[in-house]
Amino acid sequence: MFGCGMILKKSDGVDLNAFYPVRPECSDDSRKTRFKVKPGKTLSARKWHAAFSEDGRLDVAKVLHRIQRGGVHPSIRGVVWEFLLGCFDPNSTFDERNQLRQRRREQYGIWKAECQKMVPLIGCGRVITSPIKNDNGQRLNADKDCNGAVSSSSLDPSTGHGGLVHNTNEKKVTNWKLILHQIGLDVVRTDRALAFYESEINRAKLWNVLAVYAWVDSDIGYVQGMNDICSPMVILLEHEADAFWCFERAMRKLRENFRCTTSSIGVQSQLRTLSTIIKTIDPQLHQHLEDLDGGEYLFAIHMLMVLFRREFSFIDALYLWELIWAMEYNPNIYSMYEDTAVAETALKVDEKLLIKQCGKFEKEKVKTGHVDHESALAVFLVASVLETKNKTLLKEAKGLEDVVKVSLSLSLSLSLSLSLNGLLFIICYDLV
């Protein structure tokens, strides 16, 4: 579903709220949307279709240039995101992508059927919000209830290529069942202001995708916040399986953010990078934050985990995401998610062509030989937010609550620093 199926208006007068309508009773409390479609800058449907060759190969460099200047028109956002997130190879043909999409839909159907065998309510258009009980009518216990195991296929978390492993781990089944009601509770709270989620069918679609993903990627399972990442995919892509694969690709980039143990949080390494950046470019601000007991930058956890979903309006957050993904884009992303042999072949692509097809931020990484994946652009965006707000923080922040309040008082103009202040990110990257 592209933009909830709304009809396009002229580019210079697009009613963005018509693509993602807000429930009338929530309109007063909704964040103001600042993103606007800019003719000549925003990637339009016409420019998007013109970027394909006759057989379907995409001129990705031309597309990235548009996105980095003005984002994506909401009428094509879903299909564009599939490329930005590595669902498809830009050098593939229409026929090759159609075949791949069909195979993926079939694979999702297999995984969903496995889940339905264990919990029949999956796929029935409803959402579970109550804990699942065992045959005795008691709540499941991970240490006592290990029934209902099936032979299952899962994404192998030890690789970056989605290899399949087989297991009959009964504990995995029970642990998965234990989190289904938590997924449901989060789903009914997700983007409640949007009219899209007034429909229980649509809420169930989000719950299905998250439930199947938690089964397939049992290493991460489900962590609160993943619902905020998944929701736009469910809204943008009509077919549930397509939404799943788009979310799965997004999680390839973000899944380590959600890996938490008793001794560490998933974004710990990014917080350390953030600390290093601020300490280097603004020692005074870093010292001030340390004096406030904020030197570990824990106040930035949610910004990094869900990519500013809570700081911007829904529409502005989508624009920010596609801007980040376009700037981080590497044409090898699709191949790197497939089998190792394909990835190794892709990495031999002519470097000049590779650099031309990379996003602005990724180009600098390729040129300088940086290969680490922890220094995501989102970290530098948070650094840019803090640096932009440094005078206010130094003057007004008397405690961590003040730091959070100042940091969250963002406007969309700060997201534009991705384009306008790219030099800051490059300098930061060379320093860490």
ABEGO torsion letter per residue (X at the ends): XBGGGBBBBBAAABBAAAABBBBAAAAAABBBBABBBBBGABBBAAAAAAABBAAGBBBAAAAAAAAAAAEBBAAAAAAAAAAAAGABBAABBAAAAAAAAAAAAAAAAAAAAAAAAABAABGAGBBBABBBBBAAGBBBBAAABBBGBBBBBBBBAABAAGBBBBBABAAAAAAAAAAAAAAAAAAAABGAABAAAABAAAAAAAAAAAAAAAAABAAAEBBBGAAAAAAAAAAABABAAAAAAAAAAAAAAAAAAABBBAABBAAAAAAAAAAAAAAAABAAAAAAAAAAGAAAGAAAAAAAAAGGAAABBAAAAAAAAAAAAAAABBAAAAAAABBAAAAAAAAABBAAAAAAABBAAAAAAAAAGBABAABBAAAAAAAAAAAAAAAAAAAABABAAAAAAAAABBBAAAAAAAAAAAAAAAAAAAAX
